Amino acid sequence: MKKKLWISLGAIVLTLGIGTAVYAADTNSSFQQMLPSMKQMHPKLTDQQLEKMHNACQQQGGNAGTMMKSGGMMKSGSGMMNSI
């Protein structure tokens, strides 16, 4: 009984994980679509700075975690953080 429950739970988690990955890979939001939410998240940045940030994320494959691990735009002297 427990084995069936764990197998079912594993299958559900795997299915949802794969579905989420496919949806995320298929979703390609443009800068204009993202601009309103980006302005809410970063109200002090100009549109040009937000576009630069968006382009940097696109170059990194949209993976903000990669940018954060590599220091992306958080490095001192990068211009983005100095202008805030």
PDB file with SEQRES, HELIX, SHEET and CRYST1 records, atoms N, CA, C and O in Angstrom:
SEQRES   1 A   84  MET LYS LYS LYS LEU TRP ILE SER LEU GLY ALA ILE VAL          
SEQRES   2 A   84  LEU THR LEU GLY ILE GLY THR ALA VAL TYR ALA ALA ASP          
SEQRES   3 A   84  THR ASN SER SER PHE GLN GLN MET LEU PRO SER MET LYS          
SEQRES   4 A   84  GLN MET HIS PRO LYS LEU THR ASP GLN GLN LEU GLU LYS          
SEQRES   5 A   84  MET HIS ASN ALA CYS GLN GLN GLN GLY GLY ASN ALA GLY          
SEQRES   6 A   84  THR MET MET LYS SER GLY GLY MET MET LYS SER GLY SER          
SEQRES   7 A   84  GLY MET MET ASN SER ILE                                      
HELIX    1 AA1 LYS A    2  ASP A   26  1                                  25    
HELIX    2 AA2 PHE A   31  MET A   41  1                                  11    
HELIX    3 AA3 ASP A   47  GLN A   59  1                                  13    
HELIX    4 AA4 ALA A   64  SER A   70  1                                   7    
CRYST1    1.000    1.000    1.000  90.00  90.00  90.00 P 1           1          
ATOM      1  N   MET A   1       0.830  -1.194   0.000  1.00  0.00           N  
ATOM      2  CA  MET A   1       0.000   0.000   0.000  1.00  0.00           C  
ATOM      3  C   MET A   1       0.873   1.256   0.000  1.00  0.00           C  
ATOM      4  O   MET A   1       0.649   2.177  -0.785  1.00  0.00           O  
ATOM      5  N   LYS A   2       1.881   1.283   0.898  1.00  0.00           N  
ATOM      6  CA  LYS A   2       2.742   2.455   0.976  1.00  0.00           C  
ATOM      7  C   LYS A   2       3.562   2.609  -0.303  1.00  0.00           C  
ATOM      8  O   LYS A   2       3.826   3.724  -0.754  1.00  0.00           O  
ATOM      9  N   LYS A   3       3.959   1.485  -0.876  1.00  0.00           N  
ATOM     10  CA  LYS A   3       4.766   1.518  -2.091  1.00  0.00           C  
ATOM     11  C   LYS A   3       3.981   2.159  -3.240  1.00  0.00           C  
ATOM     12  O   LYS A   3       4.532   2.953  -4.003  1.00  0.00           O  
ATOM     13  N   LYS A   4       2.699   1.814  -3.362  1.00  0.00           N  
ATOM     14  CA  LYS A   4       1.851   2.397  -4.403  1.00  0.00           C  
ATOM     15  C   LYS A   4       1.678   3.899  -4.181  1.00  0.00           C  
ATOM     16  O   LYS A   4       1.661   4.675  -5.136  1.00  0.00           O  
ATOM     17  N   LEU A   5       1.553   4.295  -2.942  1.00  0.00           N  
ATOM     18  CA  LEU A   5       1.389   5.713  -2.612  1.00  0.00           C  
ATOM     19  C   LEU A   5       2.636   6.492  -3.018  1.00  0.00           C  
ATOM     20  O   LEU A   5       2.530   7.558  -3.624  1.00  0.00           O  
ATOM     21  N   TRP A   6       3.806   5.972  -2.692  1.00  0.00           N  
ATOM     22  CA  TRP A   6       5.061   6.654  -3.039  1.00  0.00           C  
ATOM     23  C   TRP A   6       5.288   6.693  -4.550  1.00  0.00           C  
ATOM     24  O   TRP A   6       5.781   7.688  -5.081  1.00  0.00           O  
ATOM     25  N   ILE A   7       4.932   5.627  -5.229  1.00  0.00           N  
ATOM     26  CA  ILE A   7       5.069   5.598  -6.689  1.00  0.00           C  
ATOM     27  C   ILE A   7       4.122   6.620  -7.317  1.00  0.00           C  
ATOM     28  O   ILE A   7       4.513   7.350  -8.227  1.00  0.00           O  
ATOM     29  N   SER A   8       2.894   6.672  -6.840  1.00  0.00           N  
ATOM     30  CA  SER A   8       1.919   7.639  -7.353  1.00  0.00           C  
ATOM     31  C   SER A   8       2.375   9.063  -7.081  1.00  0.00           C  
ATOM     32  O   SER A   8       2.303   9.916  -7.965  1.00  0.00           O  
ATOM     33  N   LEU A   9       2.841   9.327  -5.877  1.00  0.00           N  
ATOM     34  CA  LEU A   9       3.305  10.659  -5.511  1.00  0.00           C  
ATOM     35  C   LEU A   9       4.514  11.061  -6.357  1.00  0.00           C  
ATOM     36  O   LEU A   9       4.616  12.203  -6.806  1.00  0.00           O  
ATOM     37  N   GLY A  10       5.423  10.114  -6.566  1.00  0.00           N  
ATOM     38  CA  GLY A  10       6.593  10.378  -7.404  1.00  0.00           C  
ATOM     39  C   GLY A  10       6.202  10.693  -8.844  1.00  0.00           C  
ATOM     40  O   GLY A  10       6.764  11.596  -9.463  1.00  0.00           O  
ATOM     41  N   ALA A  11       5.244   9.950  -9.369  1.00  0.00           N  
ATOM     42  CA  ALA A  11       4.781  10.183 -10.745  1.00  0.00           C  
ATOM     43  C   ALA A  11       4.129  11.558 -10.882  1.00  0.00           C  
ATOM     44  O   ALA A  11       4.329  12.243 -11.885  1.00  0.00           O  
ATOM     45  N   ILE A  12       3.361  11.956  -9.891  1.00  0.00           N  
ATOM     46  CA  ILE A  12       2.704  13.265  -9.920  1.00  0.00           C  
ATOM     47  C   ILE A  12       3.749  14.378  -9.866  1.00  0.00           C  
ATOM     48  O   ILE A  12       3.681  15.329 -10.644  1.00  0.00           O  
ATOM     49  N   VAL A  13       4.703  14.267  -8.963  1.00  0.00           N  
ATOM     50  CA  VAL A  13       5.753  15.285  -8.835  1.00  0.00           C  
ATOM     51  C   VAL A  13       6.571  15.373 -10.120  1.00  0.00           C  
ATOM     52  O   VAL A  13       6.879  16.470 -10.586  1.00  0.00           O  
ATOM     53  N   LEU A  14       6.919  14.234 -10.687  1.00  0.00           N  
ATOM     54  CA  LEU A  14       7.684  14.205 -11.933  1.00  0.00           C  
ATOM     55  C   LEU A  14       6.902  14.851 -13.077  1.00  0.00           C  
ATOM     56  O   LEU A  14       7.460  15.628 -13.853  1.00  0.00           O  
ATOM     57  N   THR A  15       5.638  14.536 -13.179  1.00  0.00           N  
ATOM     58  CA  THR A  15       4.784  15.106 -14.227  1.00  0.00           C  
ATOM     59  C   THR A  15       4.676  16.620 -14.086  1.00  0.00           C  
ATOM     60  O   THR A  15       4.805  17.347 -15.071  1.00  0.00           O  
ATOM     61  N   LEU A  16       4.443  17.089 -12.882  1.00  0.00           N  
ATOM     62  CA  LEU A  16       4.346  18.537 -12.665  1.00  0.00           C  
ATOM     63  C   LEU A  16       5.680  19.229 -12.936  1.00  0.00           C  
ATOM     64  O   LEU A  16       5.707  20.328 -13.489  1.00  0.00           O  
ATOM     65  N   GLY A  17       6.776  18.598 -12.552  1.00  0.00           N  
ATOM     66  CA  GLY A  17       8.094  19.179 -12.799  1.00  0.00           C  
ATOM     67  C   GLY A  17       8.402  19.293 -14.276  1.00  0.00           C  
ATOM     68  O   GLY A  17       8.898  20.325 -14.729  1.00  0.00           O  
ATOM     69  N   ILE A  18       8.116  18.254 -15.026  1.00  0.00           N  
ATOM     70  CA  ILE A  18       8.349  18.283 -16.468  1.00  0.00           C  
ATOM     71  C   ILE A  18       7.437  19.312 -17.134  1.00  0.00           C  
ATOM     72  O   ILE A  18       7.873  20.051 -18.018  1.00  0.00           O  
ATOM     73  N   GLY A  19       6.203  19.360 -16.721  1.00  0.00           N  
ATOM     74  CA  GLY A  19       5.260  20.338 -17.281  1.00  0.00           C  
ATOM     75  C   GLY A  19       5.703  21.767 -17.029  1.00  0.00           C  
ATOM     76  O   GLY A  19       5.599  22.621 -17.910  1.00  0.00           O  
ATOM     77  N   THR A  20       6.195  22.025 -15.830  1.00  0.00           N  
ATOM     78  CA  THR A  20       6.682  23.358 -15.499  1.00  0.00           C  
ATOM     79  C   THR A  20       7.898  23.721 -16.342  1.00  0.00           C  
ATOM     80  O   THR A  20       8.004  24.848 -16.826  1.00  0.00           O  
ATOM     81  N   ALA A  21       8.802  22.786 -16.518  1.00  0.00           N  
ATOM     82  CA  ALA A  21      10.004  23.038 -17.317  1.00  0.00           C  
ATOM     83  C   ALA A  21       9.652  23.322 -18.776  1.00  0.00           C  
ATOM     84  O   ALA A  21      10.233  24.217 -19.391  1.00  0.00           O  
ATOM     85  N   VAL A  22       8.713  22.572 -19.327  1.00  0.00           N  
ATOM     86  CA  VAL A  22       8.293  22.787 -20.714  1.00  0.00           C  
ATOM     87  C   VAL A  22       7.634  24.157 -20.857  1.00  0.00           C  
ATOM     88  O   VAL A  22       7.907  24.883 -21.813  1.00  0.00           O  
ATOM     89  N   TYR A  23       6.775  24.506 -19.915  1.00  0.00           N  
ATOM     90  CA  TYR A  23       6.110  25.811 -19.965  1.00  0.00           C  
ATOM     91  C   TYR A  23       7.129  26.944 -19.863  1.00  0.00           C  
ATOM     92  O   TYR A  23       7.040  27.922 -20.605  1.00  0.00           O  
ATOM     93  N   ALA A  24       8.080  26.822 -18.968  1.00  0.00           N  
ATOM     94  CA  ALA A  24       9.087  27.867 -18.790  1.00  0.00           C  
ATOM     95  C   ALA A  24       9.968  27.996 -20.028  1.00  0.00           C  
ATOM     96  O   ALA A  24      10.344  29.108 -20.398  1.00  0.00           O  
ATOM     97  N   ALA A  25      10.297  26.901 -20.663  1.00  0.00           N  
ATOM     98  CA  ALA A  25      11.133  26.947 -21.860  1.00  0.00           C  
ATOM     99  C   ALA A  25      10.367  27.545 -23.038  1.00  0.00           C  
ATOM    100  O   ALA A  25      10.964  28.174 -23.912  1.00  0.00           O  
ATOM    101  N   ASP A  26       9.062  27.355 -23.066  1.00  0.00           N  
ATOM    102  CA  ASP A  26       8.242  27.841 -24.170  1.00  0.00           C  
ATOM    103  C   ASP A  26       7.886  29.316 -24.006  1.00  0.00           C  
ATOM    104  O   ASP A  26       7.651  30.007 -24.996  1.00  0.00           O  
ATOM    105  N   THR A  27       7.845  29.801 -22.775  1.00  0.00           N  
ATOM    106  CA  THR A  27       7.458  31.178 -22.516  1.00  0.00           C  
ATOM    107  C   THR A  27       8.631  32.089 -22.808  1.00  0.00           C  
ATOM    108  O   THR A  27       9.671  32.002 -22.155  1.00  0.00           O  
ATOM    109  N   ASN A  28       8.468  32.960 -23.785  1.00  0.00           N  
ATOM    110  CA  ASN A  28       9.507  33.914 -24.139  1.00  0.00           C  
ATOM    111  C   ASN A  28       8.896  35.303 -24.052  1.00  0.00           C  
ATOM    112  O   ASN A  28       8.372  35.816 -25.041  1.00  0.00           O  
ATOM    113  N   SER A  29       8.960  35.904 -22.894  1.00  0.00           N  
ATOM    114  CA  SER A  29       8.333  37.194 -22.700  1.00  0.00           C  
ATOM    115  C   SER A  29       9.247  38.307 -23.194  1.00  0.00           C  
ATOM    116  O   SER A  29      10.457  38.288 -22.969  1.00  0.00           O  
ATOM    117  N   SER A  30       8.652  39.259 -23.861  1.00  0.00           N  
ATOM    118  CA  SER A  30       9.412  40.377 -24.389  1.00  0.00           C  
ATOM    119  C   SER A  30       9.598  41.437 -23.306  1.00  0.00           C  
ATOM    120  O   SER A  30       8.953  41.411 -22.258  1.00  0.00           O  
ATOM    121  N   PHE A  31      10.486  42.351 -23.593  1.00  0.00           N  
ATOM    122  CA  PHE A  31      10.766  43.425 -22.640  1.00  0.00           C  
ATOM    123  C   PHE A  31       9.513  44.255 -22.365  1.00  0.00           C  
ATOM    124  O   PHE A  31       9.258  44.631 -21.221  1.00  0.00           O  
ATOM    125  N   GLN A  32       8.733  44.540 -23.402  1.00  0.00           N  
ATOM    126  CA  GLN A  32       7.529  45.353 -23.231  1.00  0.00           C  
ATOM    127  C   GLN A  32       6.506  44.663 -22.326  1.00  0.00           C  
ATOM    128  O   GLN A  32       5.788  45.329 -21.580  1.00  0.00           O  
ATOM    129  N   GLN A  33       6.441  43.342 -22.390  1.00  0.00           N  
ATOM    130  CA  GLN A  33       5.525  42.607 -21.525  1.00  0.00           C  
ATOM    131  C   GLN A  33       6.007  42.609 -20.079  1.00  0.00           C  
ATOM    132  O   GLN A  33       5.202  42.629 -19.148  1.00  0.00           O  
ATOM    133  N   MET A  34       7.308  42.590 -19.901  1.00  0.00           N  
ATOM    134  CA  MET A  34       7.889  42.522 -18.558  1.00  0.00           C  
ATOM    135  C   MET A  34       8.012  43.888 -17.885  1.00  0.00           C  
ATOM    136  O   MET A  34       8.118  43.966 -16.661  1.00  0.00           O  
ATOM    137  N   LEU A  35       7.999  44.964 -18.672  1.00  0.00           N  
ATOM    138  CA  LEU A  35       8.275  46.298 -18.152  1.00  0.00           C  
ATOM    139  C   LEU A  35       7.417  46.695 -16.950  1.00  0.00           C  
ATOM    140  O   LEU A  35       7.978  47.177 -15.966  1.00  0.00           O  
ATOM    141  N   PRO A  36       6.091  46.522 -16.969  1.00  0.00           N  
ATOM    142  CA  PRO A  36       5.298  46.929 -15.796  1.00  0.00           C  
ATOM    143  C   PRO A  36       5.717  46.229 -14.494  1.00  0.00           C  
ATOM    144  O   PRO A  36       5.833  46.874 -13.452  1.00  0.00           O  
ATOM    145  N   SER A  37       5.940  44.919 -14.557  1.00  0.00           N  
ATOM    146  CA  SER A  37       6.333  44.212 -13.336  1.00  0.00           C  
ATOM    147  C   SER A  37       7.763  44.567 -12.928  1.00  0.00           C  
ATOM    148  O   SER A  37       8.079  44.608 -11.739  1.00  0.00           O  
ATOM    149  N   MET A  38       8.622  44.823 -13.910  1.00  0.00           N  
ATOM    150  CA  MET A  38       9.997  45.219 -13.586  1.00  0.00           C  
ATOM    151  C   MET A  38      10.014  46.589 -12.907  1.00  0.00           C  
ATOM    152  O   MET A  38      10.812  46.830 -12.001  1.00  0.00           O  
ATOM    153  N   LYS A  39       9.123  47.487 -13.352  1.00  0.00           N  
ATOM    154  CA  LYS A  39       9.047  48.812 -12.725  1.00  0.00           C  
ATOM    155  C   LYS A  39       8.568  48.702 -11.277  1.00  0.00           C  
ATOM    156  O   LYS A  39       9.001  49.465 -10.414  1.00  0.00           O  
ATOM    157  N   GLN A  40       7.677  47.753 -11.019  1.00  0.00           N  
ATOM    158  CA  GLN A  40       7.220  47.539  -9.643  1.00  0.00           C  
ATOM    159  C   GLN A  40       8.347  47.007  -8.769  1.00  0.00           C  
ATOM    160  O   GLN A  40       8.498  47.420  -7.619  1.00  0.00           O  
ATOM    161  N   MET A  41       9.132  46.096  -9.313  1.00  0.00           N  
ATOM    162  CA  MET A  41      10.210  45.483  -8.550  1.00  0.00           C  
ATOM    163  C   MET A  41      11.385  46.439  -8.345  1.00  0.00           C  
ATOM    164  O   MET A  41      12.046  46.400  -7.307  1.00  0.00           O  
ATOM    165  N   HIS A  42      11.643  47.297  -9.333  1.00  0.00           N  
ATOM    166  CA  HIS A  42      12.793  48.203  -9.297  1.00  0.00           C  
ATOM    167  C   HIS A  42      12.336  49.620  -9.644  1.00  0.00           C  
ATOM    168  O   HIS A  42      12.641  50.108 -10.733  1.00  0.00           O  
ATOM    169  N   PRO A  43      11.613  50.290  -8.747  1.00  0.00           N  
ATOM    170  CA  PRO A  43      11.038  51.601  -9.087  1.00  0.00           C  
ATOM    171  C   PRO A  43      12.066  52.702  -9.329  1.00  0.00           C  
ATOM    172  O   PRO A  43      11.741  53.696  -9.978  1.00  0.00           O  
ATOM    173  N   LYS A  44      13.274  52.564  -8.837  1.00  0.00           N  
ATOM    174  CA  LYS A  44      14.271  53.622  -8.983  1.00  0.00           C  
ATOM    175  C   LYS A  44      15.032  53.547 -10.307  1.00  0.00           C  
ATOM    176  O   LYS A  44      15.736  54.491 -10.666  1.00  0.00           O  
ATOM    177  N   LEU A  45      14.902  52.447 -11.031  1.00  0.00           N  
ATOM    178  CA  LEU A  45      15.645  52.274 -12.276  1.00  0.00           C  
ATOM    179  C   LEU A  45      14.894  52.901 -13.446  1.00  0.00           C  
ATOM    180  O   LEU A  45      13.664  52.923 -13.474  1.00  0.00           O  
ATOM    181  N   THR A  46      15.656  53.410 -14.410  1.00  0.00           N  
ATOM    182  CA  THR A  46      15.065  53.971 -15.618  1.00  0.00           C  
ATOM    183  C   THR A  46      14.713  52.841 -16.581  1.00  0.00           C  
ATOM    184  O   THR A  46      15.111  51.693 -16.383  1.00  0.00           O  
ATOM    185  N   ASP A  47      13.960  53.184 -17.627  1.00  0.00           N  
ATOM    186  CA  ASP A  47      13.596  52.181 -18.627  1.00  0.00           C  
ATOM    187  C   ASP A  47      14.836  51.607 -19.305  1.00  0.00           C  
ATOM    188  O   ASP A  47      14.886  50.416 -19.611  1.00  0.00           O  
ATOM    189  N   GLN A  48      15.836  52.456 -19.538  1.00  0.00           N  
ATOM    190  CA  GLN A  48      17.063  51.982 -20.179  1.00  0.00           C  
ATOM    191  C   GLN A  48      17.796  50.984 -19.281  1.00  0.00           C  
ATOM    192  O   GLN A  48      18.319  49.980 -19.763  1.00  0.00           O  
ATOM    193  N   GLN A  49      17.834  51.261 -17.985  1.00  0.00           N  
ATOM    194  CA  GLN A  49      18.489  50.356 -17.049  1.00  0.00           C  
ATOM    195  C   GLN A  49      17.730  49.033 -16.958  1.00  0.00           C  
ATOM    196  O   GLN A  49      18.335  47.964 -16.883  1.00  0.00           O  
ATOM    197  N   LEU A  50      16.404  49.120 -16.965  1.00  0.00           N  
ATOM    198  CA  LEU A  50      15.596  47.902 -16.919  1.00  0.00           C  
ATOM    199  C   LEU A  50      15.783  47.077 -18.192  1.00  0.00           C  
ATOM    200  O   LEU A  50      15.829  45.848 -18.138  1.00  0.00           O  
ATOM    201  N   GLU A  51      15.892  47.752 -19.334  1.00  0.00           N  
ATOM    202  CA  GLU A  51      16.108  47.032 -20.584  1.00  0.00           C  
ATOM    203  C   GLU A  51      17.480  46.351 -20.583  1.00  0.00           C  
ATOM    204  O   GLU A  51      17.626  45.230 -21.069  1.00  0.00           O  
ATOM    205  N   LYS A  52      18.469  47.033 -20.038  1.00  0.00           N  
ATOM    206  CA  LYS A  52      19.803  46.449 -19.927  1.00  0.00           C  
ATOM    207  C   LYS A  52      19.764  45.197 -19.036  1.00  0.00           C  
ATOM    208  O   LYS A  52      20.393  44.184 -19.344  1.00  0.00           O  
ATOM    209  N   MET A  53      19.023  45.285 -17.939  1.00  0.00           N  
ATOM    210  CA  MET A  53      18.878  44.147 -17.037  1.00  0.00           C  
ATOM    211  C   MET A  53      18.169  42.987 -17.743  1.00  0.00           C  
ATOM    212  O   MET A  53      18.580  41.832 -17.625  1.00  0.00           O  
ATOM    213  N   HIS A  54      17.110  43.306 -18.471  1.00  0.00           N  
ATOM    214  CA  HIS A  54      16.352  42.285 -19.201  1.00  0.00           C  
ATOM    215  C   HIS A  54      17.240  41.606 -20.234  1.00  0.00           C  
ATOM    216  O   HIS A  54      17.216  40.382 -20.359  1.00  0.00           O  
ATOM    217  N   ASN A  55      18.016  42.376 -20.968  1.00  0.00           N  
ATOM    218  CA  ASN A  55      18.912  41.810 -21.981  1.00  0.00           C  
ATOM    219  C   ASN A  55      19.974  40.918 -21.342  1.00  0.00           C  
ATOM    220  O   ASN A  55      20.326  39.875 -21.891  1.00  0.00           O  
ATOM    221  N   ALA A  56      20.482  41.329 -20.184  1.00  0.00           N  
ATOM    222  CA  ALA A  56      21.474  40.512 -19.485  1.00  0.00           C  
ATOM    223  C   ALA A  56      20.865  39.177 -19.054  1.00  0.00           C  
ATOM    224  O   ALA A  56      21.525  38.140 -19.122  1.00  0.00           O  
ATOM    225  N   CYS A  57      19.624  39.204 -18.617  1.00  0.00           N  
ATOM    226  CA  CYS A  57      18.943  37.964 -18.227  1.00  0.00           C  
ATOM    227  C   CYS A  57      18.724  37.071 -19.440  1.00  0.00           C  
ATOM    228  O   CYS A  57      18.878  35.853 -19.345  1.00  0.00           O  
ATOM    229  N   GLN A  58      18.368  37.658 -20.577  1.00  0.00           N  
ATOM    230  CA  GLN A  58      18.153  36.873 -21.791  1.00  0.00           C  
ATOM    231  C   GLN A  58      19.452  36.236 -22.258  1.00  0.00           C  
ATOM    232  O   GLN A  58      19.447  35.098 -22.727  1.00  0.00           O  
ATOM    233  N   GLN A  59      20.566  36.955 -22.138  1.00  0.00           N  
ATOM    234  CA  GLN A  59      21.863  36.411 -22.540  1.00  0.00           C  
ATOM    235  C   GLN A  59      22.268  35.241 -21.648  1.00  0.00           C  
ATOM    236  O   GLN A  59      22.949  34.319 -22.095  1.00  0.00           O  
ATOM    237  N   GLN A  60      21.845  35.284 -20.385  1.00  0.00           N  
ATOM    238  CA  GLN A  60      22.158  34.213 -19.450  1.00  0.00           C  
ATOM    239  C   GLN A  60      21.163  33.059 -19.576  1.00  0.00           C  
ATOM    240  O   GLN A  60      21.199  32.121 -18.779  1.00  0.00           O  
ATOM    241  N   GLY A  61      20.291  33.119 -20.553  1.00  0.00           N  
ATOM    242  CA  GLY A  61      19.307  32.054 -20.744  1.00  0.00           C  
ATOM    243  C   GLY A  61      18.100  32.236 -19.846  1.00  0.00           C  
ATOM    244  O   GLY A  61      17.342  31.291 -19.630  1.00  0.00           O  
ATOM    245  N   GLY A  62      17.908  33.450 -19.313  1.00  0.00           N  
ATOM    246  CA  GLY A  62      16.765  33.717 -18.463  1.00  0.00           C  
ATOM    247  C   GLY A  62      16.893  33.150 -17.071  1.00  0.00           C  
ATOM    248  O   GLY A  62      15.927  33.166 -16.308  1.00  0.00           O  
ATOM    249  N   ASN A  63      18.059  32.649 -16.724  1.00  0.00           N  
ATOM    250  CA  ASN A  63      18.253  32.017 -15.431  1.00  0.00           C  
ATOM    251  C   ASN A  63      18.866  33.009 -14.456  1.00  0.00           C  
ATOM    252  O   ASN A  63      20.078  33.226 -14.460  1.00  0.00           O  
ATOM    253  N   ALA A  64      18.029  33.610 -13.621  1.00  0.00           N  
ATOM    254  CA  ALA A  64      18.514  34.589 -12.652  1.00  0.00           C  
ATOM    255  C   ALA A  64      19.460  33.956 -11.651  1.00  0.00           C  
ATOM    256  O   ALA A  64      20.356  34.628 -11.140  1.00  0.00           O  
ATOM    257  N   GLY A  65      19.279  32.684 -11.363  1.00  0.00           N  
ATOM    258  CA  GLY A  65      20.168  31.991 -10.432  1.00  0.00           C  
ATOM    259  C   GLY A  65      21.594  31.971 -10.942  1.00  0.00           C  
ATOM    260  O   GLY A  65      22.536  32.112 -10.162  1.00  0.00           O  
ATOM    261  N   THR A  66      21.762  31.796 -12.238  1.00  0.00           N  
ATOM    262  CA  THR A  66      23.096  31.808 -12.833  1.00  0.00           C  
ATOM    263  C   THR A  66      23.717  33.182 -12.672  1.00  0.00           C  
ATOM    264  O   THR A  66      24.899  33.301 -12.352  1.00  0.00           O  
ATOM    265  N   MET A  67      22.913  34.232 -12.895  1.00  0.00           N  
ATOM    266  CA  MET A  67      23.433  35.593 -12.758  1.00  0.00           C  
ATOM    267  C   MET A  67      23.861  35.864 -11.326  1.00  0.00           C  
ATOM    268  O   MET A  67      24.894  36.488 -11.086  1.00  0.00           O  
ATOM    269  N   MET A  68      23.071  35.398 -10.385  1.00  0.00           N  
ATOM    270  CA  MET A  68      23.388  35.660  -8.989  1.00  0.00           C  
ATOM    271  C   MET A  68      24.647  34.898  -8.575  1.00  0.00           C  
ATOM    272  O   MET A  68      25.476  35.441  -7.844  1.00  0.00           O  
ATOM    273  N   LYS A  69      24.807  33.660  -9.022  1.00  0.00           N  
ATOM    274  CA  LYS A  69      25.977  32.871  -8.661  1.00  0.00           C  
ATOM    275  C   LYS A  69      27.253  33.443  -9.261  1.00  0.00           C  
ATOM    276  O   LYS A  69      28.306  33.443  -8.623  1.00  0.00           O  
ATOM    277  N   SER A  70      27.149  33.934 -10.499  1.00  0.00           N  
ATOM    278  CA  SER A  70      28.329  34.452 -11.172  1.00  0.00           C  
ATOM    279  C   SER A  70      28.594  35.904 -10.801  1.00  0.00           C  
ATOM    280  O   SER A  70      29.628  36.455 -11.179  1.00  0.00           O  
ATOM    281  N   GLY A  71      27.698  36.523 -10.083  1.00  0.00           N  
ATOM    282  CA  GLY A  71      27.877  37.920  -9.707  1.00  0.00           C  
ATOM    283  C   GLY A  71      27.283  38.860 -10.724  1.00  0.00           C  
ATOM    284  O   GLY A  71      27.253  40.070 -10.502  1.00  0.00           O  
ATOM    285  N   GLY A  72      26.804  38.325 -11.846  1.00  0.00           N  
ATOM    286  CA  GLY A  72      26.157  39.060 -12.923  1.00  0.00           C  
ATOM    287  C   GLY A  72      26.259  40.559 -12.848  1.00  0.00           C  
ATOM    288  O   GLY A  72      27.316  41.122 -13.130  1.00  0.00           O  
ATOM    289  N   MET A  73      25.179  41.219 -12.471  1.00  0.00           N  
ATOM    290  CA  MET A  73      25.162  42.674 -12.427  1.00  0.00           C  
ATOM    291  C   MET A  73      25.372  43.187 -11.002  1.00  0.00           C  
ATOM    292  O   MET A  73      25.232  44.383 -10.748  1.00  0.00           O  
ATOM    293  N   MET A  74      25.699  42.313 -10.097  1.00  0.00           N  
ATOM    294  CA  MET A  74      25.888  42.722  -8.715  1.00  0.00           C  
ATOM    295  C   MET A  74      27.338  43.103  -8.415  1.00  0.00           C  
ATOM    296  O   MET A  74      27.641  43.598  -7.329  1.00  0.00           O  
ATOM    297  N   LYS A  75      28.226  42.875  -9.371  1.00  0.00           N  
ATOM    298  CA  LYS A  75      29.622  43.216  -9.156  1.00  0.00           C  
ATOM    299  C   LYS A  75      29.769  44.731  -9.024  1.00  0.00           C  
ATOM    300  O   LYS A  75      29.096  45.494  -9.716  1.00  0.00           O  
ATOM    301  N   SER A  76      30.646  45.147  -8.138  1.00  0.00           N  
ATOM    302  CA  SER A  76      30.860  46.582  -8.010  1.00  0.00           C  
ATOM    303  C   SER A  76      31.506  47.084  -9.283  1.00  0.00           C  
ATOM    304  O   SER A  76      32.360  46.424  -9.874  1.00  0.00           O  
ATOM    305  N   GLY A  77      31.081  48.263  -9.690  1.00  0.00           N  
ATOM    306  CA  GLY A  77      31.612  48.857 -10.903  1.00  0.00           C  
ATOM    307  C   GLY A  77      30.879  48.420 -12.148  1.00  0.00           C  
ATOM    308  O   GLY A  77      31.290  48.770 -13.254  1.00  0.00           O  
ATOM    309  N   SER A  78      29.792  47.653 -12.000  1.00  0.00           N  
ATOM    310  CA  SER A  78      29.085  47.189 -13.183  1.00  0.00           C  
ATOM    311  C   SER A  78      28.201  48.275 -13.773  1.00  0.00           C  
ATOM    312  O   SER A  78      27.740  48.142 -14.907  1.00  0.00           O  
ATOM    313  N   GLY A  79      27.956  49.342 -13.033  1.00  0.00           N  
ATOM    314  CA  GLY A  79      27.139  50.422 -13.558  1.00  0.00           C  
ATOM    315  C   GLY A  79      25.701  50.331 -13.089  1.00  0.00           C  
ATOM    316  O   GLY A  79      25.108  51.347 -12.727  1.00  0.00           O  
ATOM    317  N   MET A  80      25.126  49.133 -13.087  1.00  0.00           N  
ATOM    318  CA  MET A  80      23.725  48.988 -12.699  1.00  0.00           C  
ATOM    319  C   MET A  80      23.524  49.316 -11.229  1.00  0.00           C  
ATOM    320  O   MET A  80      22.645  50.104 -10.882  1.00  0.00           O  
ATOM    321  N   MET A  81      24.317  48.729 -10.379  1.00  0.00           N  
ATOM    322  CA  MET A  81      24.131  48.933  -8.949  1.00  0.00           C  
ATOM    323  C   MET A  81      24.685  50.278  -8.494  1.00  0.00           C  
ATOM    324  O   MET A  81      24.229  50.828  -7.492  1.00  0.00           O  
ATOM    325  N   ASN A  82      25.646  50.801  -9.206  1.00  0.00           N  
ATOM    326  CA  ASN A  82      26.225  52.093  -8.844  1.00  0.00           C  
ATOM    327  C   ASN A  82      25.280  53.243  -9.117  1.00  0.00           C  
ATOM    328  O   ASN A  82      25.376  54.287  -8.472  1.00  0.00           O  
ATOM    329  N   SER A  83      24.362  53.069 -10.067  1.00  0.00           N  
ATOM    330  CA  SER A  83      23.477  54.161 -10.452  1.00  0.00           C  
ATOM    331  C   SER A  83      22.253  54.247  -9.557  1.00  0.00           C  
ATOM    332  O   SER A  83      21.461  55.181  -9.690  1.00  0.00           O  
ATOM    333  N   ILE A  84      22.082  53.305  -8.660  1.00  0.00           N  
ATOM    334  CA  ILE A  84      20.888  53.295  -7.802  1.00  0.00           C  
ATOM    335  C   ILE A  84      21.107  54.207  -6.622  1.00  0.00           C  
ATOM    336  O   ILE A  84      20.225  54.345  -5.776  1.00  0.00           O  
TER     337      ILE A  84                                                      
END                                                                             
